[in-house]
Structures are given as structure tokens and as C-alpha cells.
């Protein structure tokens, strides 16, 4: 399912913020997700969130240097989000900026912000 709202309409699903994807609440993917980075209405889910409203900052992660691990899927997603920042305003607002937007599923609330110093 493409977004948290659609995902949580069912009682057996979990929305995984880091993956931008919906999985069965008891799947290996959902069980392996950091608890603060998922939302589920499933009664046996350990996810910390229970609604489709997921405020910015609700999924903060440890510094990978401290945790000793590197997640290529997460790094790739962050790379594409950063890349989308360089797309034209109309493409960002329509979330249609090619490879960067197509590789970051689940982005719903998009706001284009341009620094006044960069308008020159």
C-alpha cells in the first residue's frame, strides 16, 4: 500500500517509516523495524505509533557510528530525498522529479522552500 493512511486502514498491517512501505504487522520486516519508526493498529504489534499521523522527528535513529551498523536501504532513501532538493519547484511539489521521487515511496506532505539568498 502506498502510504500510511491506506496501510493502517487494515488491522494486520504496519507502516515502516524508514522503508516508506506497508508490511504485515508480524512480518520479518515489521518485526525488524525500530519500534519508534513504525505504526500499526495490530493488537500484537510492538510499534510505538498507532495512527497514520507521523510527526517529523518521531523516528530518530542512533548515529550509525555508535550502533556499529550501516543500512544501505536507509542510506539510499536519504540519498534520494537529498537529491530531490535540487529538483525544480513544480517537480518537487508534484513529487515527480524522476529517480529521486520514484525511489522515496510514502512521501505525502511536500513543501518547496527556497532560501532568499539562492534566488539571485
N, C-alpha and C positions, 0 to 999 in steps of 0.2 A: 504494500500500500504506500502511496507516495508522500504522505505527510502525517504528523502526529494525530490530527483530528480523525482522519479516516482510519488510522491504525487502532486508536483507542475506542472506536465505535464497537469493536468486538471485545468480548471479555477474555479471549485467550491470547491476546497479543501484547507485545511490549515495543515501545518506540525507543530505539537505540540512538541517542543523540550523536555520538561520535561517528556512527556509520550512516546516519541520515536514512535509516531503514527500519522497517517493521519486521519483527520475527515473532514466532510463537513464544509465549512467556516462559516456557520451560525448556526452550531450545538451548543448545550449547552456546550460541551467540549471545542470547539474552542472559544466561547464567554467567557468562564470562565478562559481561559489561560492568564497568564500575557502577555501583549502586546509585551514585549521585548523578549518573549520566544516562539514566533510563526512566521511562514512565510506563506504568501498567496498571490496569484495573483488575488483573487476575488475582484471585484471592491468595494464591501461594507465591506470588511474585515478591521478590525482595527489593525491587526498585523503590527508590526514595520518593519518586514523584507519582501522583495518581491522576493527574489531569493532562490535557493537551497544552496547557499554558506552561511553557518552559522559559522562565526569565533568563536573560543573558547573565552569565556568571554562575548559573546553577550547576554547571558541570565543569568545575575547575579540576585540573589534573596536577599530580605531582610533577615536579621537574624530572624529566626522564633521566638526567644525570644522577639524581638521587635514587630513583627507583631501579636503575640499572637495566632498563629495558627500552626498546625502541619499537614503535608501532608504525610500520610503513603505510598501512591503510590510513591511519590518522594523519601522518605527515603528508601524504599525498592529498588528502582532503584539504588540509590547511594551505598547501601549495596552491591548489586551485582557487580557494577563497581569496588568497592574496593576489593571484593573477587576475581575478575578476575586478579588482580595484582599479586596474588600468584600462578597463573597457569603457567605451563611450556611455554617456548618461542614459540614452534611450535603451541600450542593450542591458545595462545593469538593472534599470527599473523594470524591464520586461523579463529579466533573468534569461536572456537569450544571447549570451556573449560567447557562444561556441563551446569549446572543450572545457573551459573553466566552469561555466554554469551547468553543463550537462554532467559533470563529474562531482557535483555537490548536491545530490538529491535531498529534498526535505527543506530547503530554504524557502521560507514563506514571507517573512516580513523584511522587505528590501527597501532601503532608503539610500539614495545617492547623496553624498555630501562632498562638496568641493571647497577646498581651502581657498580663501580670498586671494592669498599670495600666489596661488597656482593659476589664477585666471589671466595673468598677464600675457 
